[in-house]
């Protein structure tokens, strides 16, 4: 009898310790440990590729807002041009969807895009608020009207996730996200935080259709995961000296006032989360790239990523939604032309531009689309 009691107690202790450990891992907060000026791309990135997106009259890109990779095709959203462009994995242009208007299959603007992999549809979150469905060759299928206002979209296993506009007509919304099940049943998830900068639109993608789908929001240091119609905390971070002051959350800010916090080097938003088995990348309202090492539970920050092949510094990236854990660093021709002009006019600066990068720049012209430095995250 005593042995049975002892054994049962031993099992309870093991179970308790196991549960406590799991909770500690799940609820742990990774602290920002190091801020470095530059790091070689080989540290946490692999399989570098450099290519130029084909430039045509109907395939001019002003700014890349979203990239989705599916079946060897890149679907690229350019909000400013109100279009989605498709390229193959070598950068060759396949087609462009530009249907601005009020007719069938048309829109005023595109807020975001997603791929419904189950039904093989390209889905636009458009304004006026609606979901517009196309096949993967760009042919219009249908339009579904939506009630409410939304910023972004992701789709997984037939379930649609929408990032809500949290402040409309001077009213705080009831939730941060909306979930639409395959049977069109809607669920509201995650009560929004108090809106202290209600009229400031902040760039970067906060809802990313990786696996799992990840979601971030202003003034929250937690990345959330969306899966099976539910939302749970995924990773939380302590930005140490870069933390937004808690005492500063008691008032409402204009956009100019909010920008001052960026100049003072305080983080109030995480965006462009790119998730891979070992590393997780994201950016904030501050300059630089943040890299979280999942194995060591370490958060590091790098101001620049050094491409070792072309000997050039990379700054801005966008996650590529898909199964390959890919990110695109985009470099615009004007940037390269400016550097080339300095080298041409000042021979003493020749070492600032590698021969390889110089030759790449010579192959471009002023109308060329961005140069893509593609990587997979380790």
N, C-alpha and C positions, 0 to 999 in steps of 0.2 A: 504494500500500500504506500509506504514511504517512498519507494523507488518510483511508483507511478506519479505521486505528487511532485517529486523532484524533477522527473522527466517533463511533466506538463509545464512546470514553472520554467524550466530551461527553454522549452519551445516558445513560451510567451515572451521570454527575454529576447530570444533571437528575433522573433517577429517584430517586437517593439523596436529593437535596434535597427532592424532592416527598414522598417517604416520611417524611423527618424532619419536615417541616412538618405533615403530617397527624397524625403521632404527637404532636407538640407540641400541636396543637389538641385532639386527643382526650384527651390526658393532662394538660392544663392545669388548674390549680386557681385558681378565682376567689376573690379575697380580699374580705372585708367591708370596704367603703370608707367608708360613711356611715351614721350612725344619726340619723334625723330624728324629731321629735315627731309631725308630722302632714304629710300630703301630699294634694292635691286628687285626687279620683277620676279626673279627666280625663287624668292623666299616663300611666297605663298600662292604664286600663280604658275601655270604651266601651259604647254602647247601654244606658244605665241604665233599669231598669224597677222599679217598686215595686208590689207586690200583696200582698193578704192571703189566706192559704190558708183556704178555706171551713171554717167551724166547724160540726160536727154531732155528735150523740151518739156516732156510730161513727167519727168522724174527728177525735179530739182528740189533739194532739201534745204530748208532754212534752219531748222532745229529738230533734233531727234528727242522725242518725249517718251516713247515706249518702243521696245523691241521684243518681239515674240519669235521664237525659233520652233518650227514645226515641219517635219518631213522635208528637211534640207532647204527650207525656205525661211527667209527673214521677213516678217511683217513689221514695218516701221511706221509709227505714227508721227506726223508733223502737224501739231495743232495750229501753228501760225499759218500754214498753207492749207489747212482744213482738208487734209488728205492722208490716205494710208497707201504706202508703196510696198510692193513685194519684190524681193531680190533673191536669187539663188545663193548658195553658200560661197560662191566665188565673187559675188557682188554684181552679177548681171541682172539688169532690170527685167521683171516679168510683167507687171501691170501696176496701174495706179487707180485707186478709187477716189474720185473727186466729184461729189454729187451735191453741191451746194444749191439749195432751193427749197421749195415748199411742195414739190410733187412727190409721187410715189418713190420710195427709196432714197429721198433726199433729206437734207438736214441743214441747220443753220451753222453748227459747228460740231466738232468731235471732242468730247471730253476725255475719252479713254477707249481702249480696245481690249478684247480678250479672245481666246480661242476656246470654243466648246469642242473638246476632243472626242467626246462620245458621239456627237452628231456631225462632227467635222464642219463646223461653221465658224466663220469669222464674225464676231459680234462687236458692234459699235455702241458705246454709251454716248448718245448724241443729245444735242439741244436743238429744238424743244425736247424735254426729257422723254427719252424713248430708248429702246433697244432695237437696233437695226441689224438684221441677219443677212449675211452673204455666204456663198459657198467659198471654198478655198481658192477659187479662180477669180473671185471678185464679182460674181453674178448675184444680183439682189434676190432675196428669198421672201422676207416679210419684215414688218415693223410692229413692235409691241409698245404701246404707250405705258408710261410709268407715272404714278402719283408721287410727288415729292421731288427733292433736289439732291443730286448725288455728284460726287467728284470723280470716282474711279470704280473699276469693275475687275473681278477675277472670277473664273469658273473652274470648278473641280468636281469630277464625278457627277456632272449634270446639275450641280448646285451652284447658283449664282450668288456672289457676294458683292455688295455695294458699299462703298464708303459714303456715309451720309454727310450732307452739308449740315453742320451742327448749329448754325445760327442764321435763321431766316426770319425776316420781318421783325427784327428785334426780339426774337424769341429763341430760347435754347431748345434744341430738338430733344426728343425722348431717348435717343440712342445714337451710338457712333456708327453702327453698321446695320445693314439690312440683309437678310438671307432669304432667297427665293428658292424653294424646293422645286423638284421636277413637276410636282402637281400644282405649282403656282402658290402654294401656301407660304405666307410671309412670316418671318420671325425677326424681331428687333433684338440686337445684342449690344452689350456694353454701354452703360450709362455714361453720357459725355461728361467731361470735366467742365468746370466753370470756364466760360469763354472770356479770357482777358485781353485777347487781340482779335475781336470778332470780324473786323473788316480788312484783315491783312491776308492776302493770298500768298502762301509760301510754296516755292517750287520744289520739285522732287516728287517721286512716287512714294505714296504711303501704303498702298495696297498692292502687293506683288504676288503674282500667280506662280510662285515656286511650289515645291512640295515639301512641307505644307505651305499653304498660303500664309503670308506674314503681313501684319498690319501695325502701323505706328501712328501716333497722333501728337499734336503739339503739347508741350509741357508735361510729357510723360516719358520717363526713362526706361520703359518696358516695351519690348517687342512682343506682340501677341501672335499666336498661330490660330488659323481658322481651318477647321477640319470637321467633316461630318455634320455641318450645320451648327457647330459650337465654337466658342472662342475661349482660349486659355492663355495665361502668361507663358511665354517661351523663354526669353532671356531678359534680365534686367541689368542695368549698368549704373555705376557710380562714376561720374565724370570728374570727381575730385574738385580741383580749382575751377573747372569749367562748368560745374553744376549751376543751373539757374537758381538764383537766391529764392528760398522759400518765402522770405519776407516780402519779396517783390511781386508775389502772386496775389496780393490783396487789392490791386487796383487795375483799371482797364487802360490799355495803351493804344495810342495811334501807331500807324506803321512806322513813322519816323522815330518815335520813342522806342519801338521794338527793335529797330535796326541798331540803335545805340547799344543794345545788349550784345549784338554781334561784334561791334567794334570793341566792346569790353571783354569779349571772348567768353561768352556764356552760351551754353547749349540749351536750346528750347525746342528742337525738332530733330528726329532721326528720319532718314528717308533713303530710298534706293537700296533697300536691303537685298543682298545677294547671298544665298545660303548654299553651303556645300558641306560635305561630310566632316572635314577637319576645321575649315575656317568659315567665318561669317563676316561679310564686308558691309559697311554702310557709310553714309556721309551724314553730316549735320548742317546746320546753318553756318557753321564755321568752316574755314578753309581746311582741306585735308581729307584723308581717307582713314577710316577706323577699321581695324582688323581684330576680330575676336578669335582667339585660339581656343577651340572647344575642349581640346584634350588637356590643356594646361589651365583653363579658366582664366586666361589673360587677355586684357583689352589693351591694344597698342594703337598709336596714331602716327601716321606718316603724312608729311606735308606734300610729298611728291613720290611718285613711283618711277623708277629709272628703267626704261626699256634698254636692256643690255645689248640687243641686236642692232638698234639704230642709234644708241647712245643719246637718247633724248628723254626729257622729263615729261611725264604724263600726269594730268591733274583730274580732269572730269571724266567720270565713267557713268554708264547706265547698265543696270542688270539686264540680262537677256533671259526672258522667261522661257523655260523649256527644261529638257532633261539633262543638259550637258554642263550645268553649273558655269555658264559663260557670262563674261562681262565684256562690254565694248568701251574702250577709251576712244573718244572722238577728237580728232585734230582737224581744224578747219584750214583750208588753203591759205587764207589771209595771214594766219599765224606763221605758217611756214615761209610765205613770201617775205614777211617782215624780217624773219631771222636770216633768210638768204640775202636780203638787201644789206643787212648789217655786215655779213661776211664778205659780200662783194665789194663793199665800200671801205671796209676796214680789215685789211689782210691780217692784222694782229688778232682778230677774233675768229680766225679760221678754225681753231680747235673747238669752237662752240657749236659746230655743226659737222657731224660725221659725213664722210663721202657718200655713204649709203643713204642718209637722209637728204643730202643735197641732190642726189640723182632722183630720188623720189619726188622732190619738190619740182625739179625740172620737167617731170612728166605731167604736171598739173597745169591748169589755167585758172583764171579768176572765177570762172563759172563752175568749177569742179565741185562735186559733192564732197562731204567730209571724208577724210582718211580714217579707216577703222583699224585700231590696234586691238585685236581680239585675243582673249585669254580664257582659259578654264581655271577656276579656283580649285586648289588642292583640297 
